[in-house]
Amino acid sequence: MPAYVIIVQEQIIDQDELDLYAKGAPGAVGTHKIVPLVLHAAPKVIEGGPAEAVTMLQFDDVAAAEAWYESPEYQAILQHRLRGARYHSFIVPGFGA
């Protein structure tokens, strides 16, 4: 069953940190199979609080999404994203085939 990582950027705090994250993020994919569905797109908010950007990544399953998020490669670069802006992030399962 596919799973999705959804990252909602609420407010930029430090653009320099986000720039460091943007430079390092492609290298943090490693051997993980990721299908980018939405990459840092400006949403039209129809409910809830403000959001500046949304990213949505598809993985084979929840375990694969967790393995990528917890990988040393991603953890090494994640610090820059978290210093750069406020976020809500989720791993959600999709529908089975």
C-alpha positions, 0 to 999 in steps of 0.5 A: 500500500503506498504511503505519502509524506506531506510537509506543510511549510507554515512560515519561513524563519531563516531563508539561509537555512532553507537554502542549505536544505534545498542544496542538500536535500537531493543528496538525502534521497540515497537509495530510497525510492521516492516519487515526488508528487508535489514539490514546494508548491504554493497552496490555495488554503481552503480551510485552516491556518496559512500555509506557504508551501506544500511538498508531497512524496510517495513511497511504497509503504509506511515503512519505506517512508519512515526509513527515508525520514529516519535515514542518516542522510536525511537526518543530516540535512533535516536540521536546516529545514527545521531551523528555516521554517515552521512545519506540520509534517505527516506520513499517511498510508494510501489506499491498497490495490 
